[in-house]
């Protein structure tokens, strides 16, 4: 028999509310091996993240990776950890607060804005439960991945569906699939580059480093590769950059299988060896600075480029709490909610009549 979680008491005549749940990848609770182990286990146990048969993958994950990798990863996290904790968590929380504030200023005072991590805390399930307790009957889920991939956006939707399996009274759900070509997002990226150039001058090349995925995912029909190049093309057009000065590459390769190419670090090393003296690097696939941008790009890749003969390495931060990005996120969310925010809310006397009729029919609340 299916068991349902205990649900908050429902009150007839309660004003229905609409919620927005923004979701990012996740982070360990601390930069320690003990904290990394459960985080990595949850992340790498997801069949959308690692598409290897469980019988083959389980011994590798539990016998090798979770024995060796937590300590190595903890050192990397420690190098970017802040007084606010994980950079990814800090930026995501601030983005949610700013989004809520901007929506209030725009007159959308009844909207509830929460944030969650796909892996780690706060979990998607806990935040959905909180939104139900707040009276949300409509929820927009916004995965903070500009380019769609099965291993990112799709797994967020999987977890939303899994969480709702235990609800009896389901809300309406909508979600943002991707925003790789969203004008506001592209404009925010372009403004970020222009500000960097104004302060530091233009480099010989602008390198756009996206998180990699296995090449097999592309061959099986994943649209991620195409959406990354679309973002790159649109950003190049917005900046009026000649195509030869803009390079799209892919970082964070894991394992021995072929991933999307070209790989970021070898690309930077080759640029330096062939006489390119300066590069600016940004990561448009991340809307918040995190381990992959701060440690892998701004530390490891910086050192690799300079060691190979490069003269100047410029890192352009992620969008983080930029006003133009939060405004773009607000516009994207409102557009996706559509009639949820444009239709008239039920009047209080209408809600009172509904409650009265429900009690006449035997409702307890």
C-alpha distance (Angstrom), angle and dihedral (degrees) to the residues before:
residue distance angle dihedral
X1 . . .
X2 3.79 . .
X3 3.79 112.7 .
X4 3.79 120.2 -147.6
X5 3.79 124.0 -152.0
X6 3.78 116.9 -113.8
X7 3.81 105.2 -89.3
X8 3.80 127.3 -151.3
X9 3.79 113.7 -96.7
X10 3.79 111.2 -87.3
X11 3.78 117.4 -134.5
X12 3.80 118.7 -156.9
X13 3.77 111.1 -129.3
X14 3.80 93.2 29.7
X15 3.81 113.7 146.3
X16 3.81 108.0 -107.0
X17 3.80 114.6 -127.2
X18 3.79 134.5 -158.4
X19 3.78 122.4 -136.1
X20 3.81 138.4 -163.2
X21 3.78 119.3 -151.0
X22 3.80 114.9 -167.1
X23 3.80 113.8 -163.2
X24 3.79 132.3 -164.4
X25 3.79 131.5 -177.8
X26 3.77 102.4 -93.9
X27 3.76 146.3 -113.5
X28 3.79 140.3 -136.7
X29 3.79 117.5 -100.2
X30 3.81 91.9 -119.1
X31 3.82 138.9 6.0
X32 3.80 92.8 -102.8
X33 3.78 134.9 109.5
X34 3.81 89.9 -119.0
X35 3.82 90.9 56.4
X36 3.81 94.2 41.3
X37 3.79 95.0 54.7
X38 3.85 98.9 67.2
X39 3.80 91.3 37.5
X40 3.80 93.3 52.7
X41 3.79 91.5 43.4
X42 3.81 91.9 54.9
X43 3.80 92.2 44.4
X44 3.80 98.3 44.7
X45 3.81 93.6 41.5
X46 3.80 90.8 65.0
X47 3.83 106.8 106.9
X48 3.80 90.5 -147.0
X49 3.81 90.7 57.4
X50 3.80 96.9 46.1
X51 3.79 111.1 28.3
X52 3.80 96.7 -166.8
X53 3.83 121.8 120.5
X54 3.80 108.7 -91.9
X55 3.82 93.6 -124.3
X56 3.80 89.1 60.0
X57 3.78 99.0 36.3
X58 3.81 101.2 43.7
X59 3.84 97.2 67.3
X60 3.83 90.6 45.2
X61 3.80 92.9 48.8
X62 3.79 97.9 44.6
X63 3.77 99.4 30.9
X64 3.80 101.5 42.4
X65 3.81 116.9 5.6
X66 3.81 98.5 45.7
X67 3.79 89.1 45.8
X68 3.80 97.6 51.0
X69 3.79 110.0 20.6
X70 3.85 102.8 57.9
X71 3.81 93.6 66.9
X72 3.83 92.8 45.8
X73 3.79 93.0 46.8
X74 3.81 91.6 46.3
X75 3.81 90.6 61.2
X76 3.79 90.7 52.4
X77 3.79 92.8 48.1
X78 3.80 90.1 48.5
X79 3.81 89.2 57.7
X80 3.83 92.0 61.3
X81 3.83 101.5 29.4
X82 3.79 115.1 123.2
X83 3.79 138.4 -163.3
X84 3.83 85.8 -95.3
X85 3.80 90.9 53.2
X86 3.78 124.2 -120.6
X87 3.83 112.0 17.4
X88 3.80 90.7 -136.5
X89 3.79 92.9 53.5
X90 3.80 93.2 44.3
X91 3.81 93.6 50.4
X92 3.82 94.1 44.5
X93 3.80 92.2 50.7
X94 3.81 91.2 49.2
X95 3.80 91.4 47.8
X96 3.81 90.3 54.0
X97 3.81 92.0 49.8
X98 3.79 92.6 47.2
X99 3.80 91.9 46.8
X100 3.80 90.2 52.0
X101 3.81 90.3 49.4
X102 3.80 94.1 48.2
X103 3.80 91.0 48.9
X104 3.80 90.5 51.1
X105 3.80 90.6 51.4
X106 3.80 88.2 50.2
X107 3.81 90.0 56.3
X108 3.81 98.3 -100.9
X109 3.79 95.7 122.7
X110 3.79 97.0 150.3
X111 3.80 95.8 60.6
X112 3.80 118.3 109.5
X113 3.82 115.0 -146.8
X114 3.80 119.7 -164.2
X115 3.80 133.3 166.0
X116 3.78 132.4 -146.7
X117 3.78 143.7 175.2
X118 3.78 122.1 -125.6
X119 3.79 89.5 -142.1
X120 3.79 120.7 28.2
X121 3.79 127.5 4.3
X122 2.94 141.0 11.2
X123 3.77 87.8 31.6
X124 3.79 126.1 -148.8
X125 3.79 90.4 -117.6
X126 3.80 94.4 53.1
X127 3.79 92.4 48.6
X128 3.79 93.5 47.5
X129 3.81 88.5 51.0
X130 3.80 89.6 51.5
X131 3.80 91.0 50.6
X132 3.79 90.9 50.3
X133 3.81 89.3 51.7
X134 3.82 88.2 51.7
X135 3.80 89.8 57.6
X136 3.82 99.2 -103.1
X137 3.79 111.6 162.8
X138 3.80 93.9 168.0
X139 3.80 123.1 46.1
X140 3.79 129.5 -175.1
X141 3.82 113.1 -157.5
X142 3.81 114.3 -153.1
X143 3.82 113.7 -171.0
X144 3.80 104.9 -159.4
X145 3.80 93.3 -133.3
X146 3.82 110.6 112.9
X147 3.82 93.0 -162.6
X148 3.81 118.8 51.2
X149 3.78 119.8 -120.6
X150 3.78 129.5 163.6
X151 3.81 89.0 -128.2
X152 3.81 93.2 56.7
X153 3.81 119.1 20.9
X154 3.79 95.5 26.3
X155 3.78 93.7 51.9
X156 3.82 90.3 53.2
X157 3.79 89.1 55.4
X158 3.81 89.4 46.4
X159 3.79 90.4 55.8
X160 3.80 92.9 46.8
X161 3.81 89.3 53.4
X162 3.81 91.9 46.7
X163 3.80 91.1 50.5
X164 3.79 92.4 50.0
X165 3.81 92.8 51.1
X166 3.81 87.1 83.2
X167 3.80 96.0 50.1
X168 3.77 119.6 97.3
X169 3.82 98.0 -166.6
X170 3.80 104.5 45.9
X171 3.81 124.7 -155.2
X172 3.78 125.6 -137.4
X173 3.79 108.9 -94.3
X174 3.79 130.7 -157.0
X175 3.78 127.7 167.5
X176 3.78 140.9 -168.3
X177 3.79 108.5 -116.3
X178 3.81 96.9 -165.1
X179 3.79 141.2 -39.4
X180 3.80 102.9 -154.2
X181 3.81 91.7 136.4
X182 3.81 99.9 31.3
X183 3.83 107.3 139.5
X184 3.80 94.1 -138.8
X185 3.80 92.2 50.6
X186 3.82 92.3 47.8
X187 3.80 91.7 47.2
X188 3.81 91.3 50.5
X189 3.81 90.4 51.3
X190 3.81 91.4 48.4
X191 3.81 92.3 48.3
X192 3.80 89.6 50.9
X193 3.81 91.2 53.5
X194 3.80 92.6 46.5
X195 3.80 91.1 52.0
X196 3.81 90.3 50.8
X197 3.79 91.4 49.1
X198 3.79 92.5 47.9
X199 3.79 90.1 54.9
X200 3.81 100.6 37.2
X201 3.79 107.5 17.5
X202 3.80 125.7 -116.0
X203 3.79 120.1 -59.5
X204 3.80 123.9 -138.7
X205 3.81 91.0 -105.6
X206 3.81 136.8 21.4
X207 3.81 109.2 -146.2
X208 3.81 117.9 -162.1
X209 3.79 107.8 -159.4
X210 3.81 116.5 -163.9
X211 3.79 126.0 -175.5
X212 3.78 109.8 -94.1
X213 3.79 129.9 -124.6
X214 3.81 129.0 -169.1
X215 3.80 114.7 -76.8
X216 3.81 87.2 -126.8
X217 3.82 89.0 67.7
X218 3.80 90.0 60.3
X219 3.79 91.5 47.9
X220 3.82 89.7 52.0
X221 3.81 91.5 54.9
X222 3.80 105.9 -90.6
X223 3.85 107.3 156.6
X224 3.82 94.7 -152.1
X225 3.81 96.2 101.9
X226 3.81 92.3 52.6
X227 3.80 93.4 46.6
X228 3.82 91.9 51.1
X229 3.80 90.7 53.3
X230 3.79 90.4 45.9
X231 3.80 90.5 55.4
X232 3.79 89.3 47.5
X233 3.79 92.8 50.5
X234 3.80 94.0 47.8
X235 3.78 92.7 46.6
X236 3.81 90.9 49.1
X237 3.80 89.8 51.5
X238 3.80 91.8 48.5
X239 3.81 89.8 51.7
X240 3.83 92.7 42.4
X241 3.80 89.1 -130.1
X242 3.82 120.2 163.6
X243 3.83 108.0 -112.7
X244 3.81 92.3 -116.6
X245 3.81 91.2 61.5
X246 3.81 95.2 56.0
X247 3.81 122.2 70.2
X248 3.80 128.2 -173.6
X249 3.80 115.2 -153.5
X250 3.81 139.9 163.2
X251 3.80 129.5 -125.8
X252 3.82 140.9 -173.8
X253 3.78 99.0 53.9
X254 3.80 112.6 -175.9
X255 3.81 125.9 -164.1
X256 3.80 130.4 -3.2
X257 3.80 100.3 -68.9
X258 3.80 120.6 105.4
X259 3.81 113.6 -92.4
X260 3.78 131.0 -170.5
X261 3.78 111.8 -57.6
X262 2.95 150.5 -100.3
X263 3.81 95.5 48.7
X264 3.80 113.5 -139.3
X265 3.79 103.4 -130.9
X266 3.83 96.8 45.2
X267 3.81 88.3 46.3
X268 3.80 91.6 54.3
X269 3.80 91.8 46.6
X270 3.81 91.2 50.5
X271 3.80 91.4 49.3
X272 3.80 90.0 53.7
X273 3.80 93.3 47.0
X274 3.81 91.8 51.2
X275 3.78 94.2 53.4
X276 3.80 105.0 -92.5
X277 3.78 101.1 144.6
X278 3.79 102.5 -170.1
X279 3.79 138.2 28.2
X280 3.78 136.0 -178.8
X281 3.80 113.5 -151.5
X282 3.79 127.4 -163.9
X283 3.81 133.2 168.8
X284 3.83 109.5 -139.2
X285 3.81 92.8 175.4
X286 3.81 90.5 68.0
X287 3.82 119.5 64.8
X288 3.82 90.7 -172.6
X289 3.76 129.9 45.9
X290 3.79 111.2 -111.8
X291 3.80 143.3 150.0
X292 3.81 92.7 -60.4
X293 3.80 93.7 53.7
X294 3.79 103.4 33.0
X295 3.80 100.3 39.3
X296 3.80 105.8 22.2
X297 3.81 98.0 39.5
X298 3.80 107.1 23.6
X299 3.81 94.6 39.0
X300 3.82 112.2 22.6
X301 3.79 98.9 31.5
X302 3.80 92.5 40.6
X303 3.80 90.2 55.3
X304 3.82 92.1 45.1
X305 3.82 93.1 52.0
X306 3.79 94.9 46.7
X307 3.81 92.8 43.8
X308 3.82 89.8 53.0
X309 3.81 90.7 56.3
X310 3.80 104.6 -84.4
X311 3.81 116.9 144.0
X312 3.79 105.6 -155.9
X313 3.80 131.7 21.6
X314 3.79 118.2 -170.9
X315 3.79 121.6 -168.8
X316 3.82 117.2 -157.8
X317 3.84 109.7 -155.6
X318 3.79 123.5 -125.4
X319 3.79 119.4 -96.9
X320 3.81 92.0 -94.3
X321 3.84 108.4 154.4
X322 3.80 99.0 -13.3
X323 3.80 111.0 148.9
X324 3.81 93.5 -131.7
X325 3.81 90.3 53.1
X326 3.80 94.8 49.1
X327 3.81 88.8 48.1
X328 3.81 89.3 50.8
X329 3.81 90.5 49.1
X330 3.80 90.1 50.3
X331 3.81 92.5 49.5
X332 3.80 91.3 46.9
X333 3.81 91.6 50.5
X334 3.80 95.1 46.8
X335 3.78 91.3 47.6
X336 3.81 91.7 51.5
X337 3.81 92.9 47.6
X338 3.80 90.5 53.2
X339 3.78 111.1 160.7
X340 3.79 91.8 16.0
X341 3.79 89.1 79.0
X342 3.80 100.8 26.7
X343 3.80 100.4 53.7
X344 3.79 118.7 85.0
X345 3.79 117.6 -95.2
X346 3.81 116.0 -121.7
X347 3.78 112.6 -92.0
X348 3.80 119.3 -115.3
X349 3.82 93.1 -113.3
X350 3.82 89.2 53.2
X351 3.80 90.7 52.1
X352 3.81 90.4 47.4
X353 3.82 91.4 53.3
X354 3.80 90.1 49.2
X355 3.79 90.6 52.3
X356 3.80 91.7 47.6
X357 3.81 92.7 50.9
X358 3.79 90.9 47.5
X359 3.81 91.6 53.8
X360 3.81 90.4 48.4
X361 3.80 87.4 55.3
X362 3.79 91.9 52.5
X363 3.78 104.5 -91.2
X364 3.81 114.1 155.7
X365 3.79 95.2 -148.2
